[in-house]
Amino acid sequence: MKIGFAQIDTTVGDLSGNCELITTAYERLSAADAELVLTPELAITGYPPQDLVFKSRFVPENLAILEKLHAGVGDAALLVGFVDRNEGHGKPFRNASALLERGKPIRKTHKSLLPTYDVFDEERYFQPADRVEPFIVHGKKIGVTICEDIWTEHYLPRPLYDCEPVRSLVEQGADIIVNLSSSPFNLHKPAIRYEMVAGLARAYQRPICYCNLVGGNDQLVFDGNSFAVNSAGKLIAQLAAFREDEKIVDTDSTEAIEFYEGKTPEQLFAALSLGVRDYFRKCNFHSAVIGLSGGVDSAVTAAIAVDALGKENVIGVSMPSPYSSRGSIDDARALARNLGIKLLEILITDAFRDFKSQFKEIFKGLPENETEENMQPRLRAVTLMALSNKFGHLVLSTGNKSELAVGYCTIYGDMAGGLAVISDVPKTMVYELARWINRQHGIIPRSTIEKAPSAELKPNQKDQDTLPPYEILDQILQLYIEENLSARDIIARGFDEKTVRWVQRRIDLNEYKREQAAPGLKVTSRAFGLGRKMPIAQKYVD
């Protein structure tokens, strides 16, 4: 069967815009002789719609779009994701797909397995399917699944479900399995999806077509990477990563290809760039302003922003204080020059002196400490926000995951911004990104990468005066945050107890800071924010 893939970049809530994307892709694929066209999960509403579904007109308007699409179908059938009403008991809605064919009534299927873990919260809104059954399309029995329906127990966090939609569809005679998906990206996930689906195809000896969403929506990035495997589990098609794409696949094909997954920094850069680009486009921002310290974090963030938005839409700001080194100031200038972006230089030395003077009597007899250190990033935040307010730029914050984890950042200071681009990127990976950015041309100054990292908020300051070496810190963070290991279990793996306990305490103490942080793009298996819910007031120590 010739199946068309419409790997589109939908916008949550833009029902008419999403309808246009679906229609345009459908018409091209239909004209190229597709017999059935697939769209991603919830293509009409965008994914995830969250509490928009509770708005009184949202679901009715999405159903009206469904009818409009039905009226426009031609020879090819269209399988489209939407939100359906639940007319029975339980949650008010269903995560659904509709088979649209000319001259035939709409046929619907509902999602069976509703993920409610990590970034997913589908049981809040949707009632699972009561049953599944194949549809006959152009003489073939098509088994329709929606995203999680195709995930098998081995690839889930733990056994979660007591039904297997794919098995049920095959037992009912399905010739082909299709999956409408909105599966968010994290590192190494594209290859995991392919491995899982290929295994299913081999087990059931059925071709499987997997159509995934592409694009950024808030903190989530969807990588596309749609693909098809034949009944032997061999890859016969793979669509582009991190951009819209269309393809027609013959499910009987025996011409196998290799699955492509880029190297870690390549994937990471593409995901972050797409996340930034779509966040700006979908929130109607057009330009970014970034504080350039001369350090590696702001350098990588600026390079991503230029790739996403174009150099003409990125403004760098150097804001030296009395403790900024000449080398860092020069590195910021060199970076701006290499990227081709405008650089503003606004000294905060006088503002810092004047601000401290207001507390001369109040702080009399007390030594300077982090109070005075934190005044500097807060003055920088005020400066960046002034530029944002006056010119309409969105402030991009530049903190990494390692700093955010242990609170090595200033609330209302360097944490301020509208989007935290690298907040899910550990510091060691930031360096990997920097070296990858420099793979052909020296965009980021070598001294930025090679010098010891420093906040430069007091004389001769270095990150490692306060923090463990990043190579050790990032390993502990992965075990504690992403793998949920207790401090005792981490210590049992050979890490220094004093270091582990310090990291654990810093993570737990700084939950209040992260609660107030800018939204950050998720690229690892567990990010702060959307997928990690921890109490602020708590006393548990493991």
C-alpha positions as CSV (number, residue, x, y, z in Angstrom):
1,M,0.0,0.0,0.0
2,K,1.2,3.5,-0.8
3,I,1.1,5.5,2.5
4,G,1.9,9.2,2.6
5,F,3.6,10.8,5.7
6,A,2.7,14.4,6.5
7,Q,5.3,15.2,9.1
8,I,4.1,18.7,10.0
9,D,4.9,21.3,12.6
10,T,1.6,22.2,14.3
11,T,0.9,24.9,16.8
12,V,-1.1,24.2,19.9
13,G,-4.5,25.9,19.6
14,D,-4.0,27.2,16.0
15,L,-6.9,25.1,14.7
16,S,-7.2,27.0,11.3
17,G,-3.5,27.1,10.8
18,N,-3.1,23.4,11.6
19,C,-6.0,22.7,9.2
20,E,-4.1,24.5,6.4
21,L,-0.9,22.5,7.1
22,I,-2.8,19.3,7.0
23,T,-4.7,20.2,3.8
24,T,-1.6,21.4,2.0
25,A,0.4,18.3,2.8
26,Y,-2.6,16.0,2.0
27,E,-3.1,17.6,-1.4
28,R,0.5,17.2,-2.4
29,L,0.7,13.6,-1.2
30,S,-2.7,12.7,-2.7
31,A,-1.5,14.2,-6.1
32,A,1.5,11.9,-5.8
33,D,-0.7,8.9,-5.7
34,A,-0.8,8.1,-1.9
35,E,-3.7,5.8,-1.0
36,L,-3.7,6.8,2.7
37,V,-2.1,10.0,4.3
38,L,-1.0,10.0,7.9
39,T,-0.7,13.0,10.2
40,P,0.8,13.2,13.7
41,E,-1.2,12.7,16.9
42,L,-3.7,15.5,17.7
43,A,-2.7,17.2,14.5
44,I,-5.8,19.4,14.5
45,T,-5.3,20.8,18.0
46,G,-1.5,20.6,18.3
47,Y,0.2,18.6,21.0
48,P,-0.2,18.9,24.0
49,P,-3.3,21.0,24.2
50,Q,-3.4,20.7,28.0
51,D,-6.2,22.6,29.6
52,L,-7.3,24.3,26.4
53,V,-9.6,21.3,26.0
54,F,-11.7,22.6,28.9
55,K,-12.4,25.9,27.1
56,S,-16.1,25.8,26.1
57,R,-15.5,26.3,22.3
58,F,-12.2,24.5,21.8
59,V,-13.3,20.9,21.3
60,P,-16.4,21.9,19.2
61,E,-14.2,24.0,17.0
62,N,-11.7,21.2,16.5
63,L,-14.7,18.9,15.5
64,A,-15.8,21.5,13.0
65,I,-12.3,21.5,11.5
66,L,-12.6,17.7,11.3
67,E,-15.8,18.1,9.2
68,K,-14.1,20.6,7.0
69,L,-11.2,18.3,6.3
70,H,-13.6,15.5,5.6
71,A,-15.4,17.6,3.0
72,G,-12.1,18.2,1.2
73,V,-10.8,14.6,0.8
74,G,-10.3,13.2,-2.6
75,D,-9.1,9.8,-3.8
76,A,-6.7,9.3,-0.9
77,A,-8.0,8.6,2.6
78,L,-6.8,10.8,5.4
79,L,-6.0,9.7,8.9
80,V,-6.0,12.7,11.2
81,G,-5.5,13.2,15.0
82,F,-8.1,15.3,16.9
83,V,-9.9,15.6,20.3
84,D,-13.2,13.7,20.5
85,R,-15.9,14.0,23.0
86,N,-16.5,11.1,25.4
87,E,-20.2,10.5,25.4
88,G,-20.1,7.9,28.1
89,H,-18.8,7.7,31.7
90,G,-15.3,8.8,32.7
91,K,-13.1,11.7,31.5
92,P,-14.8,14.2,29.2
93,F,-12.6,13.7,26.1
94,R,-10.8,11.1,24.0
95,N,-7.5,11.3,22.2
96,A,-8.6,10.2,18.8
97,S,-7.9,9.7,15.1
98,A,-10.4,9.9,12.3
99,L,-10.4,8.1,9.0
100,L,-11.7,10.5,6.4
101,E,-12.8,9.1,3.0
102,R,-14.8,10.7,0.2
103,G,-18.4,9.7,0.2
104,K,-18.1,7.7,3.4
105,P,-19.0,8.5,7.1
106,I,-16.1,9.5,9.4
107,R,-14.7,6.5,11.2
108,K,-13.0,7.1,14.5
109,T,-10.6,5.2,16.8
110,H,-9.5,6.2,20.3
111,K,-6.2,6.0,22.1
112,S,-6.0,3.0,24.4
113,L,-2.8,3.7,26.4
114,L,-2.8,7.1,28.1
115,P,0.7,8.1,29.4
116,T,0.7,9.9,32.8
117,Y,4.3,10.1,33.7
118,D,7.3,12.3,33.0
119,V,5.9,15.2,30.8
120,F,2.6,13.4,30.0
121,D,-0.7,14.0,31.8
122,E,-3.2,12.4,29.5
123,E,-5.4,10.8,32.2
124,R,-6.3,14.3,33.3
125,Y,-8.3,14.8,30.1
126,F,-8.9,11.6,28.2
127,Q,-10.8,8.4,28.6
128,P,-9.0,5.3,27.1
129,A,-10.5,3.4,24.2
130,D,-13.2,0.9,24.9
131,R,-12.0,-1.3,22.1
132,V,-9.9,-1.2,18.9
133,E,-10.6,-2.7,15.5
134,P,-9.0,-2.3,12.1
135,F,-10.4,-0.2,9.3
136,I,-10.6,-1.4,5.7
137,V,-8.9,1.1,3.3
138,H,-8.5,0.3,-0.4
139,G,-8.9,-3.4,0.3
140,K,-6.3,-3.5,3.2
141,K,-7.1,-3.9,6.9
142,I,-5.3,-1.0,8.7
143,G,-4.7,-1.2,12.4
144,V,-4.6,2.4,13.8
145,T,-2.6,3.1,16.9
146,I,-1.9,6.5,18.6
147,C,1.6,7.2,20.0
148,E,1.8,5.3,23.4
149,D,-0.4,2.5,21.9
150,I,2.7,1.1,20.1
151,W,5.1,1.3,23.1
152,T,5.9,-2.1,24.5
153,E,6.5,-2.9,28.1
154,H,10.3,-3.3,27.8
155,Y,10.6,0.4,26.6
156,L,8.4,1.9,29.3
157,P,9.5,3.1,32.7
158,R,7.7,0.1,34.2
159,P,4.8,-2.2,33.3
160,L,2.0,0.3,33.1
161,Y,-0.9,-1.2,31.0
162,D,-2.9,-4.4,30.9
163,C,-3.8,-4.3,27.2
164,E,-1.8,-4.5,24.0
165,P,-3.5,-2.6,21.1
166,V,-1.1,-3.9,18.4
167,R,-1.6,-7.5,19.4
168,S,-5.4,-7.0,19.4
169,L,-5.4,-5.4,15.9
170,V,-3.2,-8.1,14.5
171,E,-5.4,-10.8,16.0
172,Q,-8.4,-9.1,14.2
173,G,-6.6,-9.4,10.9
174,A,-4.8,-6.1,10.5
175,D,-2.5,-6.2,7.4
176,I,-0.6,-2.9,8.2
177,I,-0.1,-1.1,11.5
178,V,0.1,2.7,11.5
179,N,0.9,5.0,14.3
180,L,0.0,8.7,14.7
181,S,2.6,10.0,17.2
182,S,3.6,13.1,19.1
183,S,6.7,11.7,20.8
184,P,9.0,14.4,22.3
185,F,12.7,14.3,21.7
186,N,15.4,13.5,24.2
187,L,18.9,12.3,23.4
188,H,19.0,8.8,21.9
189,K,15.2,8.4,21.7
190,P,14.9,8.3,17.9
191,A,17.0,5.2,17.7
192,I,15.1,3.6,20.6
193,R,11.8,4.2,18.8
194,Y,13.1,2.6,15.7
195,E,14.5,-0.4,17.6
196,M,11.1,-0.9,19.4
197,V,8.9,-0.6,16.2
198,A,11.2,-2.8,14.2
199,G,11.0,-5.5,16.9
200,L,7.2,-5.3,16.8
201,A,7.1,-5.6,13.0
202,R,9.3,-8.7,13.2
203,A,7.2,-10.2,16.0
204,Y,3.9,-9.8,14.2
205,Q,5.2,-9.9,10.6
206,R,3.4,-6.7,9.7
207,P,4.7,-3.5,8.2
208,I,4.5,-0.5,10.5
209,C,4.3,3.2,9.5
210,Y,5.2,5.6,12.3
211,C,4.3,9.3,11.7
212,N,5.7,11.7,14.3
213,L,5.2,15.3,15.0
214,V,8.0,17.8,14.4
215,G,8.5,21.2,16.0
216,G,8.8,23.0,19.4
217,N,5.9,23.6,21.7
218,D,6.9,25.4,25.0
219,Q,9.4,23.2,26.7
220,L,9.0,20.2,24.4
221,V,10.8,19.6,21.2
222,F,9.5,17.0,18.7
223,D,12.1,15.7,16.3
224,G,10.1,14.2,13.5
225,N,12.2,11.2,12.4
226,S,9.1,9.4,11.1
227,F,9.8,6.1,9.5
228,A,8.4,2.9,8.0
229,V,9.5,-0.7,8.4
230,N,8.4,-3.7,6.4
231,S,7.0,-7.0,7.7
232,A,10.6,-8.3,8.2
233,G,11.3,-5.3,10.5
234,K,13.7,-3.7,7.9
235,L,13.7,0.1,7.6
236,I,12.3,1.1,4.2
237,A,11.9,4.9,4.8
238,Q,13.0,7.6,7.3
239,L,11.9,11.2,7.2
240,A,14.0,14.2,8.1
241,A,14.9,15.1,11.7
242,F,14.0,18.4,13.2
243,R,12.1,19.8,10.1
244,E,8.9,19.2,8.2
245,D,8.9,16.5,5.6
246,E,6.7,14.5,3.4
247,K,7.2,11.0,1.8
248,I,5.2,8.3,0.2
249,V,6.2,4.8,1.2
250,D,5.2,1.5,-0.4
251,T,4.8,-0.9,2.5
252,D,5.7,-3.9,0.3
253,S,9.2,-2.5,-0.3
254,T,12.1,-4.8,0.4
255,E,14.8,-2.1,-0.2
256,A,16.3,-1.7,3.3
257,I,18.2,1.4,4.4
258,E,20.2,2.3,7.5
259,F,18.6,4.3,10.3
260,Y,20.4,7.6,10.7
261,E,20.8,9.2,14.1
262,G,23.3,12.1,14.3
263,K,26.0,12.3,16.9
264,T,25.0,13.7,20.3
265,P,26.1,17.3,19.8
266,E,24.6,17.4,16.3
267,Q,21.2,16.2,17.6
268,L,21.4,18.5,20.6
269,F,22.2,21.6,18.6
270,A,19.4,20.8,16.1
271,A,16.8,20.2,18.9
272,L,17.7,23.4,20.7
273,S,17.7,25.5,17.6
274,L,14.3,24.2,16.6
275,G,13.0,24.8,20.1
276,V,14.2,28.4,20.1
277,R,12.9,29.0,16.5
278,D,9.4,27.7,17.2
279,Y,9.1,29.3,20.6
280,F,9.8,32.7,19.0
281,R,7.5,32.0,16.0
282,K,4.6,30.6,18.0
283,C,4.8,33.3,20.7
284,N,5.2,36.1,18.2
285,F,8.7,37.2,19.2
286,H,11.1,38.3,16.5
287,S,14.4,39.1,18.2
288,A,16.5,38.0,21.1
289,V,18.8,39.7,23.6
290,I,21.5,37.8,25.4
291,G,24.0,38.8,28.0
292,L,27.5,37.8,26.7
293,S,29.9,37.2,29.6
294,G,32.8,35.8,27.6
295,G,32.0,32.4,29.0
296,V,31.1,29.2,27.3
297,D,27.4,29.1,28.3
298,S,26.5,32.4,26.8
299,A,28.6,31.7,23.8
300,V,26.8,28.4,23.0
301,T,23.4,30.1,23.7
302,A,24.2,32.9,21.3
303,A,25.4,30.5,18.6
304,I,22.1,28.5,18.9
305,A,20.1,31.7,18.7
306,V,21.8,32.9,15.6
307,D,21.2,29.5,13.9
308,A,17.5,29.7,15.0
309,L,16.7,33.3,14.3
310,G,19.3,34.7,12.0
311,K,22.2,37.0,13.1
312,E,20.2,40.2,12.4
313,N,17.7,39.2,15.1
314,V,20.1,38.5,17.9
315,I,21.6,41.3,20.1
316,G,24.5,40.6,22.5
317,V,25.1,42.7,25.5
318,S,28.4,42.8,27.4
319,M,27.9,44.2,30.9
320,P,31.3,44.3,32.7
321,S,31.6,44.8,36.4
322,P,34.7,45.6,38.5
323,Y,35.5,41.9,38.5
324,S,35.2,41.2,34.8
325,S,38.5,40.2,33.3
326,R,39.9,41.8,30.2
327,G,40.0,38.4,28.6
328,S,36.3,37.8,29.1
329,I,35.4,41.2,27.7
330,D,37.6,40.5,24.7
331,D,36.1,37.1,24.2
332,A,32.5,38.5,24.2
333,R,33.6,41.0,21.5
334,A,35.3,38.3,19.4
335,L,32.2,36.0,19.7
336,A,29.9,38.8,18.5
337,R,32.2,39.6,15.7
338,N,32.4,35.9,14.6
339,L,28.6,35.5,14.8
340,G,28.0,38.8,13.0
341,I,25.7,40.0,15.7
342,K,25.3,43.5,17.2
343,L,27.1,43.9,20.5
344,L,26.1,46.6,23.1
345,E,28.6,47.3,25.8
346,I,26.9,48.7,29.0
347,L,29.1,48.9,32.1
348,I,27.4,48.2,35.4
349,T,30.4,49.4,37.5
350,D,28.9,52.7,38.4
351,A,25.4,51.2,39.0
352,F,27.0,48.5,41.2
353,R,28.9,51.1,43.2
354,D,25.8,53.3,43.7
355,F,23.6,50.4,44.6
356,K,26.1,49.2,47.3
357,S,26.3,52.7,48.7
358,Q,22.6,52.6,49.6
359,F,23.4,49.9,52.1
360,K,26.5,51.5,53.5
361,E,25.0,52.1,57.0
362,I,22.8,49.1,57.0
363,F,25.7,46.7,56.2
364,K,28.2,48.6,58.3
365,G,30.7,46.3,59.9
366,L,29.6,43.3,57.9
367,P,32.0,41.6,55.4
368,E,31.1,41.5,51.7
369,N,29.7,38.1,50.6
370,E,27.3,36.6,48.2
371,T,25.0,39.6,48.8
372,E,27.3,41.9,46.9
373,E,28.1,39.1,44.4
374,N,24.4,38.7,43.5
375,M,23.8,42.4,43.1
376,Q,25.8,42.2,39.8
377,P,23.7,39.6,38.0
378,R,20.6,41.3,39.2
379,L,21.8,44.6,37.7
380,R,22.5,42.8,34.5
381,A,19.0,41.3,34.5
382,V,17.5,44.8,34.9
383,T,19.7,46.0,32.0
384,L,18.5,43.2,29.7
385,M,14.9,43.6,30.7
386,A,15.1,47.3,30.0
387,L,16.3,46.5,26.4
388,S,13.5,43.9,26.2
389,N,10.8,46.3,27.3
390,K,12.1,49.1,25.0
391,F,12.7,47.1,21.8
392,G,10.5,44.0,22.2
393,H,13.4,41.5,22.4
394,L,13.0,38.3,24.3
395,V,15.7,37.7,26.9
396,L,17.4,34.3,26.6
397,S,18.9,33.1,29.8
398,T,22.1,31.2,29.6
399,G,22.4,28.9,32.6
400,N,23.1,25.2,32.2
401,K,21.6,22.2,34.0
402,S,24.6,21.7,36.3
403,E,24.3,25.2,37.7
404,L,20.5,25.1,37.9
405,A,20.6,21.8,39.7
406,V,22.8,23.0,42.6
407,G,21.6,26.6,42.6
408,Y,24.9,28.1,41.3
409,C,22.8,30.9,39.8
410,T,21.1,34.1,41.0
411,I,17.4,34.2,41.2
412,Y,16.1,37.4,39.6
413,G,19.6,37.7,38.2
414,D,21.1,35.5,35.5
415,M,18.1,33.2,35.8
416,A,15.9,36.0,34.5
417,G,14.6,35.6,30.9
418,G,11.8,34.4,28.7
419,L,13.4,31.1,27.6
420,A,16.2,29.1,29.2
421,V,17.9,27.6,26.1
422,I,20.4,25.3,27.7
423,S,18.9,24.7,31.1
424,D,18.7,20.9,30.4
425,V,22.2,20.7,29.1
426,P,24.9,19.6,31.7
427,K,28.1,21.7,31.7
428,T,30.2,18.9,30.3
429,M,27.8,18.6,27.4
430,V,27.9,22.4,26.9
431,Y,31.6,22.0,26.2
432,E,30.9,19.2,23.7
433,L,28.4,21.6,22.0
434,A,31.0,24.4,21.9
435,R,33.6,22.1,20.3
436,W,31.0,20.9,17.7
437,I,30.0,24.5,16.9
438,N,33.7,25.1,16.2
439,R,34.2,22.0,14.1
440,Q,34.7,23.9,10.9
441,H,35.3,27.5,11.9
442,G,36.5,29.1,15.2
443,I,33.2,30.8,16.0
444,I,33.6,30.5,19.8
445,P,37.0,31.9,20.9
446,R,39.4,29.1,21.9
447,S,40.1,30.9,25.2
448,T,36.4,30.8,26.1
449,I,36.5,27.0,25.9
450,E,39.9,26.5,27.5
451,K,39.8,28.9,30.4
452,A,38.6,27.8,33.9
453,P,34.9,28.7,34.2
454,S,34.1,31.6,36.5
455,A,31.1,33.8,37.4
456,E,33.6,36.7,37.9
457,L,31.6,38.2,40.8
458,K,34.6,38.6,43.1
459,P,38.4,38.6,42.7
460,N,40.0,35.4,41.4
461,Q,36.8,33.5,41.5
462,K,36.5,30.0,39.9
463,D,33.5,27.7,39.7
464,Q,35.5,24.9,41.2
465,D,36.1,26.9,44.3
466,T,32.5,26.2,45.1
467,L,31.5,23.2,43.0
468,P,32.9,19.7,42.5
469,P,34.6,19.2,39.1
470,Y,31.9,19.2,36.5
471,E,33.0,15.8,35.3
472,I,32.1,14.4,38.7
473,L,29.1,16.7,39.4
474,D,27.4,15.8,36.1
475,Q,27.7,12.1,36.8
476,I,26.1,12.5,40.2
477,L,23.3,14.7,38.7
478,Q,22.5,12.1,36.1
479,L,22.2,9.4,38.8
480,Y,20.2,11.6,41.2
481,I,17.9,13.4,38.8
482,E,17.5,11.3,35.7
483,E,17.8,7.8,37.3
484,N,16.3,8.7,40.7
485,L,19.0,7.0,42.7
486,S,19.2,7.8,46.4
487,A,22.4,9.4,47.8
488,R,23.3,6.1,49.5
489,D,23.0,4.2,46.2
490,I,25.2,6.8,44.4
491,I,27.8,6.5,47.2
492,A,27.7,2.7,46.8
493,R,28.8,3.2,43.2
494,G,32.1,4.7,44.5
495,F,31.4,8.4,44.6
496,D,32.8,10.4,47.6
497,E,30.2,10.6,50.3
498,K,30.8,14.2,51.3
499,T,30.5,15.3,47.6
500,V,27.3,13.3,47.1
501,R,25.7,14.7,50.2
502,W,26.7,18.2,49.3
503,V,25.1,17.8,45.8
504,Q,22.0,16.2,47.2
505,R,21.4,19.0,49.7
506,R,22.1,21.7,47.1
507,I,19.6,20.2,44.7
508,D,16.9,19.9,47.3
509,L,17.5,23.3,48.8
510,N,17.2,25.1,45.4
511,E,13.9,23.7,44.3
512,Y,12.4,27.1,45.1
513,K,14.7,28.8,42.6
514,R,13.8,26.3,39.8
515,E,10.1,26.8,40.5
516,Q,10.6,30.5,39.4
517,A,13.0,29.8,36.5
518,A,12.2,30.6,32.8
519,P,10.8,27.6,30.9
520,G,13.6,25.5,29.5
521,L,13.9,23.2,26.5
522,K,13.9,19.5,27.4
523,V,16.5,17.4,25.7
524,T,17.5,14.8,28.3
525,S,15.4,12.0,29.7
526,R,14.4,14.1,32.7
527,A,14.5,17.8,32.8
528,F,13.7,20.3,35.6
529,G,10.2,21.8,35.1
530,L,7.6,19.9,33.2
531,G,8.6,16.4,33.9
532,R,9.9,16.7,37.5
533,K,7.5,17.5,40.3
534,M,9.2,18.0,43.7
535,P,7.8,19.7,46.8
536,I,9.7,22.9,47.9
537,A,8.9,22.5,51.6
538,Q,10.1,18.9,52.4
539,K,12.5,17.2,54.8
540,Y,13.1,13.8,53.3
541,V,16.8,12.8,53.1
542,D,17.5,9.4,51.5
